[in-house]
C-alpha cells in the first residue's frame, strides 16, 4: 500500500497515514481503496483487539478530501458515488466491534474530521497546529461523509451548527470543551496515551464479551465479534466522553433550528445554497435516523457539487493556493529579522504578524517611547491568542523576546529587509527613504507599505532604486489575508523574490502586481466608491446603496467601506489616482474631499456617512448636505448594484490590459481576498466567462450611453468577443 501502513503490537493495530510526495494527507479514491482493505483485515483478525488511527506526517492529520477530485465531478451522480463510498467505509469503522481511537496531531478538517468522528474515542495534542473544522461550506458543499449527522450527535446542535454552517476552525482546548475530543495530551505523548486508552477499552470489552460467552455456553469464542447490542458497551466504556443529545429536548431543538434558518438567510441573503442544504441534512437525520441522514447527505452533496456557486468556489480554492507559492525563480535573501519603520496602525500590525510567524523584528519610530505602541499591539494580539488557548504564555514570551524597539537608524544597519509603514504621503515616504538608506547595507531591500502611491515615485529618492519595492498590506493587517508585492520597472528580481518569501512566511496570500496609482486592488475599489458617491449625488439613500451591494454578495457596502477606511484616507487616495482617471475622461466626485475638510472622518471619529456617536449605526443626515440635499429619490437595488459593480469590473479589465496584473487568475484572487468580491461568483474575470463577454459588454455600453466615459468598455473585452476568446481557456 502506498499511503496506509498497519502494524500490530500486543493486540493493538496502529494504522498510520502518510501519502507519499505530499505535504499533507488528503482523502482520494486510492486511499479509500486501501482503507477498505485494511478494514477487512481488522474486522476478520481476532488477534487485533483495538485500532488506533494516526498520521506519520509532521504536524498533519488529515486536511480533508483532495480538492482536485471535485473538478472531476462533471455530471450528477459523480459526487454521489464518492460520498456514498466514504460514508459506507466510515459506517463500517464506526460499527467495528473493537474500540477505534483517533490520535490527532495537526489539522483534522472536513473529511479528516469526519474520519475522527467515526472513531469511538478522539485524543488530540494541544499543539497550535492541531485544529478542527468542517470547511466544506467554504467550497459551496455540505460534508459528504457523515459530518452533518455525527457532529450534532456528539457535541449538540448549538455547538455543531456554527462549525457546519460557517466553516470556522477551532483549536484543541475549545474542541475539548465542547466534547469534540475526549482528551488532550502533549505532542510527544500522543501515541503512548492512545495505546493506554486502547488497552483500557479493550480490557473492559473483554470482560463484557466473556460474560456473554459464558451465558451462551461457548467459552471458546471470547473474541471481539460482538452483537449489535454490545456496541453500546464500547461507548459506555469511554467514561470521559461528554456526548450530548443533538438539540436536547424537542422544544429546544425547534428553537435552535428556527434561529439557524434566520441566521442563514441573514448571512447568505439567499445567494449561497450550501448553508441551507447543510441545515436540511441535519434536520433529516434528526427526524429519520442516522442511516437515512447519511443517504440524504450523500444526495445533497451530489446536488451541491453541480451548482455554479460550488464550481466557482472550488476554482477559487486553487487560485488562492497559487498565491501561497513564490512566483519568482530567483533565490530570496535570508530574512530572519525585519526592520519596521513606524509604530502606527499598519506598522504595529506588520510587527504583530511577523513575530507570530517566526520573524524577529526591530521596530523603529521617532523615538523609543513612540515605538512602545507597536509593542503594546503585539502583546495584546498574543494575549488574545492565549485567552483563546491557541498559545501558551511561554510561547508568547519567546515571540516577544525577538522584538526590539528603537529610535536610532543604526539599529537597522545589518538587516536585509526594511518595511516602511509611515504616513501615506509621497514627500514623507521619500524623506524617510533618504534618511534610512545610508544606514542600510548595499544588498538590503527597502519595502514601502503604500496603498496607492507609485513605487517609482517613492524610489526617486533612493540611490539604489532597484532595491525599492512595494509591500501593500491591507488593514487590519492581522485579519486581511492579501499582500500586494508591487514591482516597478527598476525593481530587481531578488527584491521581488524576497518580498514574496517574507509575505508567504507571514501567512499572507501574495500577489505580484505592476506599478501605477492604486496598483490593483485599490484601483478597482475606487471606481466602486466613486460610483456610490455619484449615486448619492443623484439622490440615492445611503443605506439603500449599501444594501444593494450586500445583496449582490459583498460583505459590506461601499459607503460603509469609506467609513471603515476613513473618509480622509479615501479622499487622499482619490487625489493620488485623479490623474489616471482624468486621462480617460472620468470625473472624480469631490464630495469626499469636502466631507474631510468639514471634519467628517468616518468610524474613527464617529462622524461619517453613518453616525456612531450613540454606539448605533444610524444614517448621518448631515452628510446629505454635501450630496444635493436631504430629499432622496427611489433607485432600484438592481440599478445601483449594476452601476457600482460594472464600474469595478471594467477597471479590473483595464488593469489586465495595462499589465498591472499578470493574469486573470491574479485579478480574481486579488478581488476576492483584497476587496471582498463575492467568492461564489469566482472573481471579475470568471464572472465575465460565466455570464458571457457579450452580455457584459452590452450592459456596459448601455451605461456608457447614459453616464459617459467611466463605463466605456475596456478594449480587451471587445477583442475577446471578436476573437471568441475567454479569460480562462
C-alpha positions as CSV (number, residue, x, y, z in Angstrom):
1,X,0.0,0.0,0.0
2,X,1.2,3.5,-0.8
3,X,-0.5,5.7,1.8
4,X,-1.5,3.4,4.7
5,X,0.6,1.3,6.9
6,X,-0.7,-1.0,9.6
7,X,1.4,-2.5,12.4
8,X,0.2,-4.8,15.2
9,X,1.8,-4.8,18.6
10,X,0.4,-6.6,21.6
11,X,-3.1,-6.9,20.0
12,X,-3.2,-3.2,19.1
13,X,-3.3,-2.3,15.5
14,X,-1.8,1.1,14.6
15,X,-3.0,2.5,11.2
16,X,-0.6,5.2,10.0
17,X,-1.4,7.6,7.2
18,X,1.3,9.1,5.1
19,X,0.6,9.9,1.5
20,X,3.9,9.9,-0.5
21,X,5.2,13.1,-2.1
22,X,2.6,15.3,-0.4
23,X,2.9,17.8,2.4
24,X,-0.5,16.9,3.8
25,X,-2.7,13.9,4.0
26,X,-5.9,14.1,1.9
27,X,-8.7,11.7,1.0
28,X,-8.9,10.4,-2.5
29,X,-10.1,7.2,-4.3
30,X,-6.8,5.4,-3.9
31,X,-6.7,6.0,-0.1
32,X,-10.4,4.8,0.2
33,X,-9.5,1.6,-1.6
34,X,-6.5,1.0,0.8
35,X,-8.7,1.8,3.8
36,X,-11.3,-0.8,2.7
37,X,-8.6,-3.5,2.5
38,X,-7.3,-2.7,6.0
39,X,-10.8,-2.6,7.5
40,X,-11.4,-6.0,6.1
41,X,-8.3,-7.3,7.9
42,X,-9.1,-5.6,11.2
43,X,-12.7,-7.0,11.1
44,X,-11.5,-10.5,10.5
45,X,-8.4,-10.7,12.6
46,X,-9.3,-11.8,16.1
47,X,-5.8,-11.1,17.4
48,X,-6.5,-7.4,16.9
49,X,-8.3,-6.1,20.0
50,X,-8.3,-2.3,19.2
51,X,-7.4,0.1,16.4
52,X,-5.5,3.4,16.5
53,X,-5.6,5.9,13.6
54,X,-2.8,8.4,13.4
55,X,-0.6,10.3,10.8
56,X,3.1,9.8,10.1
57,X,3.5,13.3,8.8
58,X,4.9,16.2,10.9
59,X,2.1,18.4,12.3
60,X,-0.5,16.9,10.0
61,X,-3.5,14.6,10.5
62,X,-5.9,14.7,7.5
63,X,-6.8,18.1,5.9
64,X,-9.9,16.7,4.1
65,X,-10.7,15.5,0.7
66,X,-8.3,16.0,-2.2
67,X,-10.0,19.1,-3.8
68,X,-8.8,18.0,-7.2
69,X,-11.4,15.3,-7.1
70,X,-14.1,17.9,-7.1
71,X,-13.0,19.1,-10.5
72,X,-13.8,15.6,-11.8
73,X,-17.4,15.9,-10.8
74,X,-18.8,16.6,-14.2
75,X,-22.4,15.2,-14.1
76,X,-25.0,14.3,-11.5
77,X,-24.0,11.1,-9.7
78,X,-20.3,11.6,-9.8
79,X,-20.1,13.2,-6.4
80,X,-22.8,10.9,-5.1
81,X,-20.7,7.8,-5.7
82,X,-17.7,9.3,-3.9
83,X,-19.8,10.3,-0.9
84,X,-21.5,7.0,-0.6
85,X,-18.2,5.1,-0.8
86,X,-16.8,7.3,2.0
87,X,-20.0,7.0,4.1
88,X,-20.1,3.2,3.9
89,X,-16.5,2.9,4.9
90,X,-16.9,5.2,7.9
91,X,-20.1,3.4,8.9
92,X,-18.1,0.2,8.9
93,X,-15.4,1.8,11.0
94,X,-18.0,3.2,13.4
95,X,-19.7,-0.1,13.7
96,X,-16.5,-2.1,14.3
97,X,-16.9,-4.4,17.3
98,X,-13.5,-3.2,18.6
99,X,-12.6,0.2,20.1
100,X,-11.2,2.6,17.5
101,X,-9.1,5.6,18.7
102,X,-8.2,8.6,16.6
103,X,-4.8,10.0,17.6
104,X,-4.9,13.5,16.2
105,X,-1.9,15.9,15.8
106,X,-2.3,18.6,13.2
107,X,-5.3,19.7,11.2
108,X,-8.4,17.5,11.2
109,X,-10.5,19.3,8.7
110,X,-13.5,18.4,6.5
111,X,-13.2,14.7,5.6
112,X,-10.4,14.4,8.1
113,X,-12.7,15.4,11.0
114,X,-15.4,13.1,9.6
115,X,-12.9,10.2,9.9
116,X,-12.2,11.2,13.5
117,X,-16.0,11.5,14.2
118,X,-16.5,7.9,13.1
119,X,-14.0,6.7,15.7
120,X,-15.1,5.7,19.2
121,X,-12.6,7.9,21.0
122,X,-10.6,11.0,20.0
123,X,-7.4,12.0,21.7
124,X,-5.5,15.1,20.4
125,X,-2.5,17.2,21.0
126,X,-2.7,20.7,22.5
127,X,-0.2,21.9,19.8
128,X,-1.2,25.1,17.9
129,X,-1.1,23.1,14.6
130,X,-3.9,20.9,15.8
131,X,-7.3,22.3,14.8
132,X,-10.7,21.1,13.8
133,X,-13.3,22.3,11.3
134,X,-15.9,21.4,8.7
135,X,-14.7,23.5,5.8
136,X,-16.9,22.1,3.1
137,X,-19.3,25.0,3.2
138,X,-16.5,27.3,2.0
139,X,-16.5,25.3,-1.2
140,X,-20.2,25.5,-1.6
141,X,-20.7,21.9,-0.4
142,X,-22.0,20.0,2.5
143,X,-19.9,17.4,4.4
144,X,-20.1,14.2,2.4
145,X,-19.0,11.5,4.9
146,X,-21.3,11.8,7.9
147,X,-20.4,15.2,9.3
148,X,-23.9,16.6,9.3
149,X,-25.1,13.5,11.2
150,X,-22.3,12.6,13.7
151,X,-21.2,16.1,14.7
152,X,-24.5,17.3,16.1
153,X,-25.0,13.9,17.9
154,X,-21.6,14.2,19.5
155,X,-21.4,17.9,20.6
156,X,-25.0,19.1,20.4
157,X,-26.8,21.3,17.9
158,X,-25.8,24.6,19.3
159,X,-22.1,23.8,19.1
160,X,-22.2,21.8,15.8
161,X,-24.2,24.3,13.7
162,X,-21.6,27.2,13.7
163,X,-18.9,24.7,12.6
164,X,-21.1,23.3,9.9
165,X,-22.6,26.5,8.6
166,X,-19.7,28.9,8.8
167,X,-16.7,26.6,8.3
168,X,-14.8,28.1,11.2
169,X,-11.8,26.2,12.7
170,X,-11.5,25.6,16.5
171,X,-8.4,24.8,18.4
172,X,-7.8,21.9,20.9
173,X,-9.0,23.4,24.1
174,X,-12.2,24.6,22.5
175,X,-12.7,21.2,20.9
176,X,-12.2,19.6,24.4
177,X,-14.7,22.0,26.0
178,X,-17.5,21.1,23.5
179,X,-16.8,17.4,23.6
180,X,-15.4,17.1,20.1
181,X,-12.3,15.4,21.6
182,X,-12.1,13.3,24.7
183,X,-8.6,14.0,25.9
184,X,-5.7,16.4,25.2
185,X,-2.1,15.5,25.6
186,X,1.4,16.8,24.9
187,X,2.6,16.3,21.3
188,X,5.2,13.7,22.0
189,X,2.9,11.7,24.3
190,X,0.2,11.2,21.8
191,X,0.7,7.6,20.7
192,X,1.6,6.5,24.3
193,X,-1.6,7.9,25.6
194,X,-3.6,6.4,22.6
195,X,-2.1,2.9,23.4
196,X,-3.1,3.3,27.0
197,X,-6.7,4.1,26.4
198,X,-6.9,1.4,23.7
199,X,-5.8,-1.2,26.2
200,X,-8.2,0.1,28.8
201,X,-11.1,-0.1,26.4
202,X,-10.1,-3.5,25.1
203,X,-9.8,-4.9,28.6
204,X,-13.3,-3.6,29.6
205,X,-14.7,-5.1,26.4
206,X,-13.1,-8.4,27.1
207,X,-15.0,-8.5,30.3
208,X,-18.3,-7.9,28.5
209,X,-17.5,-10.5,25.9
210,X,-16.5,-13.1,28.4
211,X,-19.8,-12.7,30.4
212,X,-21.9,-13.0,27.3
213,X,-20.0,-16.0,26.1
214,X,-20.3,-17.9,29.4
215,X,-24.0,-17.4,29.4
216,X,-24.1,-18.8,25.9
217,X,-22.1,-21.8,27.0
218,X,-19.4,-21.1,24.4
219,X,-16.2,-20.0,26.3
220,X,-14.1,-20.7,23.2
221,X,-15.4,-17.7,21.3
222,X,-14.2,-14.9,23.6
223,X,-13.1,-12.8,20.7
224,X,-14.3,-9.4,19.7
225,X,-17.2,-10.5,17.5
226,X,-19.9,-8.8,19.4
227,X,-23.6,-8.4,18.7
228,X,-25.0,-5.0,17.7
229,X,-26.3,-4.7,21.3
230,X,-22.7,-5.0,22.6
231,X,-21.7,-2.0,20.5
232,X,-23.3,0.2,23.2
233,X,-20.8,-1.2,25.7
234,X,-17.9,0.4,23.7
235,X,-19.4,3.8,24.1
236,X,-20.3,3.2,27.7
237,X,-16.7,2.2,28.4
238,X,-15.5,5.6,27.3
239,X,-16.1,7.3,30.6
240,X,-14.6,10.7,29.8
241,X,-16.9,11.3,26.9
242,X,-19.2,14.3,27.3
243,X,-21.5,13.5,24.4
244,X,-24.9,15.2,24.5
245,X,-28.2,14.5,22.7
246,X,-28.4,16.5,19.4
247,X,-30.6,19.5,20.1
248,X,-31.8,18.5,23.5
249,X,-35.5,18.3,24.1
250,X,-37.9,18.9,21.1
251,X,-38.7,22.5,22.2
252,X,-35.0,23.5,22.4
253,X,-34.3,21.7,19.2
254,X,-37.0,23.6,17.4
255,X,-35.8,27.0,18.7
256,X,-32.2,26.3,17.7
257,X,-33.2,25.2,14.2
258,X,-35.5,28.1,13.7
259,X,-32.8,30.6,14.7
260,X,-30.3,28.9,12.4
261,X,-32.7,29.3,9.5
262,X,-32.9,33.1,10.2
263,X,-29.2,33.3,10.6
264,X,-28.6,31.6,7.3
265,X,-30.9,34.0,5.5
266,X,-29.1,37.0,7.0
267,X,-25.7,35.5,6.3
268,X,-26.3,34.4,2.7
269,X,-29.1,36.7,1.6
270,X,-30.3,33.7,-0.4
271,X,-27.2,33.8,-2.6
272,X,-25.5,30.6,-1.4
273,X,-27.3,27.3,-1.4
274,X,-24.9,25.3,0.8
275,X,-25.7,26.5,4.3
276,X,-29.5,25.9,3.9
277,X,-28.7,22.5,2.4
278,X,-26.5,21.6,5.4
279,X,-29.2,22.5,7.8
280,X,-31.7,20.3,5.9
281,X,-29.2,17.4,6.2
282,X,-29.1,17.9,10.0
283,X,-32.9,18.1,10.2
284,X,-33.4,15.0,8.1
285,X,-31.0,12.9,10.3
286,X,-32.7,14.1,13.5
287,X,-36.1,13.1,12.1
288,X,-35.3,9.9,10.3
289,X,-32.2,8.5,12.0
290,X,-28.5,8.0,11.1
291,X,-28.8,5.8,8.1
292,X,-31.4,7.9,6.4
293,X,-29.5,11.0,7.3
294,X,-26.3,9.7,5.7
295,X,-28.1,8.8,2.5
296,X,-29.7,12.2,2.4
297,X,-26.4,13.9,3.0
298,X,-24.8,12.0,0.0
299,X,-27.5,13.1,-2.4
300,X,-27.3,16.7,-1.1
301,X,-23.5,16.6,-1.6
302,X,-24.1,15.5,-5.2
303,X,-26.6,18.2,-5.9
304,X,-24.4,21.0,-4.4
305,X,-21.3,19.8,-6.4
306,X,-23.1,20.6,-9.6
307,X,-24.1,24.2,-8.6
308,X,-22.3,27.1,-10.3
309,X,-21.5,28.5,-6.8
310,X,-19.6,25.4,-5.8
311,X,-17.7,25.3,-9.1
312,X,-16.5,28.8,-8.7
313,X,-15.5,28.3,-5.1
314,X,-13.5,25.2,-6.0
315,X,-11.7,27.1,-8.8
316,X,-11.1,29.9,-6.3
317,X,-9.5,27.5,-3.9
318,X,-6.9,26.5,-6.4
319,X,-6.3,30.1,-7.4
320,X,-5.7,31.1,-3.8
321,X,-3.3,28.2,-3.3
322,X,-1.2,29.6,-6.2
323,X,-0.9,32.8,-4.1
324,X,0.8,30.8,-1.4
325,X,3.7,30.0,-3.7
326,X,6.6,32.2,-4.6
327,X,6.3,33.0,-8.3
328,X,10.0,34.1,-8.6
329,X,12.7,31.7,-9.7
330,X,15.4,33.8,-8.1
331,X,16.7,32.9,-4.6
332,X,15.4,35.3,-2.0
333,X,17.6,36.9,0.7
334,X,17.8,35.0,4.0
335,X,15.5,37.2,6.2
336,X,15.3,36.4,9.9
337,X,15.0,39.8,11.4
338,X,12.9,42.6,9.8
339,X,13.2,46.3,10.3
340,X,9.9,48.1,10.5
341,X,9.6,51.9,10.3
342,X,6.6,53.4,12.0
343,X,4.6,52.0,15.0
344,X,1.2,53.3,13.9
345,X,-1.7,51.2,12.9
346,X,0.0,49.5,9.9
347,X,3.5,49.2,11.4
348,X,2.1,47.7,14.6
349,X,0.1,45.2,12.6
350,X,3.0,44.1,10.5
351,X,5.1,43.8,13.6
352,X,2.5,41.6,15.3
353,X,2.1,39.1,12.4
354,X,5.8,39.0,11.9
355,X,6.7,37.9,15.4
356,X,3.8,35.4,15.4
357,X,5.3,33.7,12.4
358,X,8.9,33.3,13.4
359,X,10.5,36.6,12.5
360,X,12.4,38.8,14.8
361,X,11.6,42.5,14.5
362,X,13.4,45.8,15.1
363,X,10.6,48.4,15.3
364,X,11.7,52.0,14.9
365,X,9.7,55.1,15.4
366,X,10.7,58.8,16.1
367,X,11.9,57.7,19.5
368,X,11.8,54.7,21.8
369,X,8.6,56.0,23.5
370,X,6.8,56.2,20.2
371,X,7.8,52.6,19.3
372,X,6.2,51.3,22.5
373,X,2.7,51.4,20.8
374,X,3.8,48.7,18.4
375,X,5.0,46.6,21.3
376,X,1.6,47.0,23.1
377,X,-0.3,46.0,20.0
378,X,1.8,42.8,19.5
379,X,1.4,41.9,23.2
380,X,-2.4,42.4,23.1
381,X,-2.7,40.2,20.0
382,X,-0.7,37.4,21.7
383,X,-2.7,37.8,24.9
384,X,-5.8,37.3,22.8
385,X,-4.4,34.0,21.4
386,X,-3.6,32.9,25.0
387,X,-7.1,33.7,26.0
388,X,-8.4,31.5,23.2
389,X,-5.9,28.8,24.3
390,X,-4.2,28.8,21.0
391,X,-0.9,29.9,22.6
392,X,0.9,29.4,25.9
393,X,2.5,32.2,27.9
394,X,5.8,30.6,27.3
395,X,5.5,30.8,23.6
396,X,4.2,34.4,23.9
397,X,7.3,35.3,25.8
398,X,9.6,33.6,23.2
399,X,7.9,35.6,20.4
400,X,8.1,38.9,22.3
401,X,11.8,38.3,23.1
402,X,12.5,38.8,19.4
403,X,11.1,42.3,19.3
404,X,13.4,45.3,19.8
405,X,12.3,48.9,20.0
406,X,14.5,51.8,18.9
407,X,14.6,55.4,17.7
408,X,18.0,55.0,16.2
409,X,18.7,54.2,12.5
410,X,22.0,52.5,13.4
411,X,19.9,49.6,14.9
412,X,18.9,48.7,11.3
413,X,22.3,48.6,9.7
414,X,22.7,44.8,9.3
415,X,19.1,44.0,8.4
416,X,18.3,42.5,5.0
417,X,14.7,44.0,4.8
418,X,13.3,47.3,6.0
419,X,9.5,47.7,5.7
420,X,8.4,51.4,5.9
421,X,4.9,52.0,7.2
422,X,4.7,55.7,7.8
423,X,2.1,58.3,6.8
424,X,0.6,57.9,3.3
425,X,2.3,60.9,1.7
426,X,4.9,60.9,-1.1
427,X,7.1,63.6,0.5
428,X,7.1,61.9,3.9
429,X,7.9,58.5,2.4
430,X,10.7,59.9,0.3
431,X,12.2,61.7,3.3
432,X,12.2,58.5,5.4
433,X,13.9,56.7,2.5
434,X,16.6,59.3,2.2
435,X,17.2,59.2,6.0
436,X,17.4,55.4,6.3
437,X,19.2,54.4,3.1
438,X,22.7,55.4,4.3
439,X,22.3,53.1,7.3
440,X,21.3,50.1,5.1
441,X,23.8,47.6,3.7
442,X,24.0,47.7,-0.1
443,X,22.1,44.4,-0.7
444,X,19.3,45.3,1.7
445,X,15.8,45.9,0.4
446,X,13.6,48.8,1.2
447,X,9.9,47.9,1.1
448,X,7.3,50.7,1.3
449,X,3.8,49.9,2.6
450,X,1.5,52.1,0.5
451,X,-2.0,51.6,-0.9
452,X,-1.8,53.9,-3.9
453,X,1.5,55.9,-4.4
454,X,3.5,54.6,-7.3
455,X,6.7,52.9,-6.2
456,X,8.7,54.5,-9.0
457,X,7.8,57.9,-7.5
458,X,9.0,56.9,-4.0
459,X,12.1,55.3,-5.4
460,X,13.2,58.6,-7.0
461,X,14.6,59.5,-3.5
462,X,16.8,56.3,-3.5
463,X,20.4,55.8,-4.6
464,X,19.6,52.1,-5.2
465,X,16.2,52.2,-6.8
466,X,16.4,48.6,-7.8
467,X,16.2,47.7,-4.1
468,X,13.0,49.6,-3.6
469,X,9.7,47.6,-3.7
470,X,6.1,47.9,-2.6
471,X,4.6,45.7,0.1
472,X,1.0,46.7,0.3
473,X,-0.6,45.2,3.4
474,X,-4.3,45.7,3.9
475,X,-5.9,47.0,7.1
476,X,-6.3,45.5,9.6
477,X,-3.1,43.6,8.9
478,X,-3.8,40.9,11.4
479,X,-7.1,39.9,9.6
480,X,-6.8,40.8,5.9
481,X,-5.1,37.8,4.1
482,X,-3.7,39.6,1.0
483,X,-0.3,41.2,0.4
484,X,0.3,43.0,-2.9
485,X,4.0,43.0,-3.8
486,X,4.5,45.9,-6.2
487,X,7.3,45.8,-8.7
488,X,8.4,49.0,-10.5
489,X,10.3,48.9,-13.8
490,X,13.6,49.1,-11.9
491,X,12.8,46.7,-9.0
492,X,15.2,43.7,-9.0
493,X,14.1,40.1,-9.2
494,X,15.8,39.4,-5.9
495,X,13.8,42.1,-4.2
496,X,10.5,40.6,-5.6
497,X,11.6,37.1,-4.5
498,X,12.4,38.3,-1.0
499,X,9.2,40.3,-0.5
500,X,7.2,37.3,-1.7
501,X,9.1,34.9,0.5
502,X,8.6,37.1,3.6
503,X,4.9,37.6,2.8
504,X,4.2,33.8,2.4
505,X,6.1,33.2,5.7
506,X,3.8,35.8,7.3
507,X,0.9,33.5,6.2
508,X,-0.3,36.0,3.5
509,X,-1.6,35.3,0.1
510,X,0.9,37.1,-2.2
511,X,0.0,38.8,-5.4
512,X,2.8,40.4,-7.6
513,X,1.4,43.4,-9.3
514,X,2.7,46.1,-11.6
515,X,3.4,49.7,-10.6
516,X,0.9,52.5,-11.0
517,X,-1.5,54.6,-9.0
518,X,-3.5,52.3,-6.7
519,X,-1.8,49.2,-8.1
520,X,-4.6,46.6,-8.5
521,X,-7.0,46.3,-5.5
522,X,-7.2,50.0,-4.6
523,X,-7.5,50.9,-8.3
524,X,-10.6,48.7,-8.7
525,X,-12.1,49.7,-5.3
526,X,-12.0,53.5,-6.1
527,X,-14.4,53.3,-9.1
528,X,-16.9,51.4,-6.9
529,X,-16.7,54.1,-4.2
530,X,-16.9,56.9,-6.7
531,X,-19.9,55.4,-8.4
532,X,-21.6,55.1,-5.0
533,X,-20.8,58.8,-4.4
534,X,-22.3,59.8,-7.7
535,X,-25.4,57.8,-6.9
536,X,-25.7,59.8,-3.6
537,X,-25.3,63.0,-5.6
538,X,-28.2,61.9,-7.8
539,X,-30.3,61.4,-4.7
540,X,-29.9,57.7,-3.7
541,X,-30.3,56.8,0.0
542,X,-27.1,55.8,1.9
543,X,-28.4,52.6,3.4
544,X,-30.1,51.5,0.1
545,X,-26.7,51.8,-1.7
546,X,-25.0,49.6,0.9
547,X,-27.9,47.2,0.9
548,X,-27.8,46.8,-2.9
549,X,-24.1,45.7,-2.8
550,X,-24.6,43.4,0.1
551,X,-27.5,41.8,-1.7
552,X,-25.1,41.3,-4.7
553,X,-22.7,39.4,-2.4
554,X,-20.2,41.9,-1.0
555,X,-19.6,41.6,2.8
556,X,-20.1,45.4,3.3
557,X,-21.4,48.2,1.2
558,X,-19.2,50.8,-0.4
559,X,-20.4,53.6,1.8
560,X,-19.7,51.6,5.0
561,X,-16.3,50.8,3.5
562,X,-15.5,54.5,3.3
563,X,-16.4,55.0,6.9
564,X,-14.3,52.0,8.0
565,X,-11.2,53.0,5.9
566,X,-11.6,56.7,6.9
567,X,-13.0,59.5,4.8
568,X,-9.7,61.3,5.0
569,X,-7.8,58.2,3.7
570,X,-10.2,57.6,0.8
571,X,-10.1,61.3,-0.2
572,X,-6.3,61.2,-0.2
573,X,-6.2,58.1,-2.3
574,X,-8.7,59.7,-4.7
575,X,-6.3,62.6,-5.1
576,X,-3.4,60.2,-5.9
577,X,-5.4,58.5,-8.6
578,X,-7.1,61.6,-10.0
579,X,-4.7,61.9,-13.0
580,X,-5.1,58.3,-14.0
581,X,-8.9,58.6,-14.4
582,X,-8.8,62.1,-15.8
583,X,-6.8,60.8,-18.8
584,X,-9.8,58.6,-19.6
585,X,-12.3,61.5,-19.2
586,X,-13.7,60.1,-15.9
587,X,-14.9,62.7,-13.3
588,X,-14.0,62.1,-9.7
589,X,-16.6,63.5,-7.3
590,X,-15.3,66.0,-4.8
591,X,-17.8,65.3,-2.0
592,X,-15.3,63.1,0.0
593,X,-12.7,65.9,-0.1
594,X,-15.3,68.4,1.2
595,X,-16.5,66.0,3.9
596,X,-12.9,65.5,5.1
597,X,-12.4,69.3,5.2
598,X,-15.7,69.6,7.2
599,X,-14.4,67.2,9.9
600,X,-16.0,64.0,8.8
601,X,-13.6,61.1,9.2
602,X,-15.8,58.0,9.5
603,X,-16.0,55.5,12.3
604,X,-12.7,56.7,13.8
605,X,-14.2,60.0,14.9
606,X,-17.8,58.6,15.0
607,X,-18.8,61.1,12.3
608,X,-19.2,59.7,8.8
609,X,-21.9,58.7,6.4
610,X,-23.2,56.9,9.5
611,X,-23.5,58.4,12.9
612,X,-21.7,56.2,15.5
613,X,-21.9,58.7,18.5
614,X,-24.7,56.8,20.2
615,X,-23.0,53.4,19.7
616,X,-25.5,52.7,16.9
617,X,-25.0,52.7,13.2
618,X,-27.6,55.4,12.1
619,X,-27.6,57.3,8.9
620,X,-25.9,60.7,9.4
621,X,-28.4,63.1,7.9
622,X,-25.8,65.9,8.0
623,X,-24.0,64.2,5.1
624,X,-26.8,64.7,2.7
625,X,-26.0,68.5,2.6
626,X,-22.9,67.5,0.6
627,X,-25.0,65.4,-1.8
628,X,-27.7,67.6,-3.3
629,X,-29.8,68.0,-0.1
630,X,-31.9,65.8,2.1
631,X,-34.5,64.8,-0.4
632,X,-33.8,61.3,-1.6
633,X,-35.0,59.6,-4.8
634,X,-36.0,56.0,-5.4
635,X,-33.4,53.8,-7.1
636,X,-33.9,50.0,-7.7
637,X,-31.4,47.8,-6.0
638,X,-30.6,46.2,-9.4
639,X,-29.7,49.6,-10.9
640,X,-27.5,50.5,-8.0
641,X,-25.6,47.2,-7.9
642,X,-25.3,47.1,-11.7
643,X,-23.6,50.6,-11.9
644,X,-21.3,50.0,-9.0
645,X,-20.3,46.5,-9.9
646,X,-19.7,47.2,-13.6
647,X,-17.6,50.3,-12.8
648,X,-15.3,48.0,-10.8
649,X,-15.4,45.2,-13.3
650,X,-14.4,47.5,-16.2
651,X,-11.4,48.8,-14.2
652,X,-10.3,45.2,-13.4
653,X,-10.2,44.5,-17.2
654,X,-8.3,47.8,-17.7
655,X,-5.7,46.6,-15.1
656,X,-5.2,43.3,-17.1
657,X,-4.8,45.3,-20.3
658,X,-2.3,47.7,-18.6
659,X,-0.2,44.8,-17.2
660,X,-0.9,45.8,-13.6
661,X,-1.9,42.1,-13.1
662,X,-0.2,39.2,-14.8
663,X,-3.2,37.0,-15.4
664,X,-7.0,36.8,-14.9
665,X,-6.3,34.4,-12.1
666,X,-4.3,37.0,-10.2
667,X,-7.1,39.5,-10.8
668,X,-9.7,37.2,-9.4
669,X,-7.6,36.3,-6.3
670,X,-6.9,40.0,-5.6
671,X,-10.5,41.0,-5.9
672,X,-11.8,38.2,-3.6
673,X,-9.1,38.5,-0.9
674,X,-8.4,42.2,-1.1
675,X,-11.8,43.8,-1.6
676,X,-14.4,41.1,-0.7
677,X,-15.6,40.3,-4.2
678,X,-18.2,37.5,-3.8
679,X,-16.1,34.3,-4.0
680,X,-19.1,32.3,-5.2
681,X,-19.0,34.4,-8.4
682,X,-15.4,33.4,-9.0
683,X,-13.8,36.9,-9.3
684,X,-14.3,39.6,-12.0
685,X,-12.8,37.5,-14.9
686,X,-14.6,34.2,-14.1
687,X,-17.7,36.3,-13.8
688,X,-17.3,37.5,-17.4
689,X,-16.6,34.0,-18.7
690,X,-19.6,32.6,-16.7
691,X,-22.0,35.3,-17.9
692,X,-20.6,35.8,-21.4
693,X,-18.4,38.7,-22.6
694,X,-21.1,39.8,-25.0
695,X,-23.7,40.2,-22.2
696,X,-21.3,42.1,-20.0
697,X,-20.3,44.4,-23.0
698,X,-23.9,45.1,-23.8
699,X,-24.6,46.2,-20.2
700,X,-21.5,48.4,-20.1
701,X,-22.4,50.1,-23.4
702,X,-25.9,50.8,-22.3
703,X,-24.5,52.5,-19.2
704,X,-21.8,54.2,-21.3
705,X,-24.6,55.9,-23.3
706,X,-26.4,57.0,-20.2
707,X,-23.5,58.1,-17.9
708,X,-20.4,58.7,-20.1
709,X,-16.8,57.7,-20.2
710,X,-16.5,55.8,-16.9
711,X,-18.5,53.0,-18.5
712,X,-16.7,52.9,-21.8
713,X,-15.7,49.2,-22.1
714,X,-12.0,48.3,-21.9
715,X,-10.8,47.4,-25.4
716,X,-9.7,43.9,-24.4
717,X,-13.3,43.0,-23.7
718,X,-14.3,43.8,-27.3
719,X,-11.2,41.8,-28.5
720,X,-12.4,38.8,-26.6
721,X,-15.8,38.9,-28.3
722,X,-14.4,39.5,-31.8
723,X,-11.9,36.6,-31.4
724,X,-14.2,34.3,-29.4
725,X,-11.7,34.2,-26.5
726,X,-12.3,33.5,-22.8
727,X,-10.2,34.8,-19.9
728,X,-9.9,31.1,-18.8
729,X,-9.4,28.5,-21.5
